[in-house]
Amino acid sequence: MSKVRKAYHGLQRLLKFSPWILKILYFNFHYFPFKQAVKLPVLLRKPHFIKLKGKVIIDNPKVRFGMITMGKLVNTCNPDSGIILDLDGMLIFKGEAIFANNSAIMIQDDGIITLGSHMDCAGQIKCAKRIEFGDDCVLAYNSMVMDSDWHALTDVVSGKLVKKTAPVKIGNNNFISFNCLVTKGTVTPDFCTFTYNSHLCKKYDVEPYSLLGGNPCRLLDEGYYYDRNNN
């Protein structure tokens, strides 16, 4: 594709986000170095800014226009509410990402979320300490990932608070279907698929290409994976 044609398509795409251009400009120039910000790597549709503190980093040598899209209307059966951003920690993008309508990201204090390349998210991610996704992951609509219980319990004998946070690490090419809940301490291998309404809550010592599901989540079958390029 020629540079002129590429620029034309880029302009057409930007025009679709024109109602939110001021917020797009603010977000990009607030978080990124000038050489990255002028490329407008992040496009926002119906963004709701609760807090824009901390850092947002694109850890990729090839930063380009619109490589990260947030609030895109993908699921027409879900509320067309854009994306909610409540950032007070660090958000790291390793590459391209799409966040659909009705998605949200919340990072507290020193929390860190790392998203592998080609992240596809239509759910909510709530981070107190550390959440990491590998490359080519899908988090389907109405699903939530969180590394904290958020409300600690007190031991009646010792009076101490029960540990309420533990890191979450999702392997490469994981597909987490709709209405799933991923809670603290979850660790998954590469190429795993989780069926709808599953509760992920521990380290899963299974082979790649495993199909898991249920509450609590368990191994259902083997020899399957989600190929986003052939689906």
C-alpha positions, 0 to 999 in steps of 0.5 A: 500500500502506498504512503498516500493511500495509507494516509488516506485510510488512516484519515478515514479511520480517524474521522470515525473517532472525531467526536472524541479527538480531544480526549484522544489527543490528551491521552496520547500526549499525556502518557507517551513520548512526543515521537510516539504521541504524534502517531496517535497509537491509541484511539478511544471511542466513548472513553470515560476517564475516572483517573489518568495517573501512573504510566502507560507504556508501549513496549514495542519498537514499531509504534504506529497509528491506531495500533491500540483501540479502546471502546470499539463497538464490537458486541452490539448486544452489549451496552455501547458504553465505550471504555472505562479507564481508572489508571493509578499504576502501570499499563504496558502494551506489548503490541496491538490491542482491541478493547471492545465496548463495555470494557474497563481497566482499573489499576490501583497504586503500584499495580502493573498490567502487562498485555501481550501483542494482539490482545482482544478484550471485551471484559473488565480487568481490575489490578491491585498488584500484577496481572499479565497476559501473553500474546494472542489472548481473548477475554470475552464479554462480561468476563472479569480478571482480578488479582485481589479479593478487594475486601480482606478477611480478619483471622479471629484468632490472630487478628491478622488480615488474610492475604487478599492478593496474588499475581495472575498470569495468563499464557499465550493464545488463551481464550477466556469465554464470556461470563468467566471470572478469573481470580487471584493466583490464576496461572495458565499454560499456553494454548488453553481454552476456557468455556463460558461461566468458568471460575479460574482460581489457581495454577492449572498444571495441564498440557497446552491445547487443553479445554477447561471449564466449570466452577471450579474450573477443571480439565474437560478435554485436550487437543483444542485451541482457538485460532483467531485467524481461522474462525 
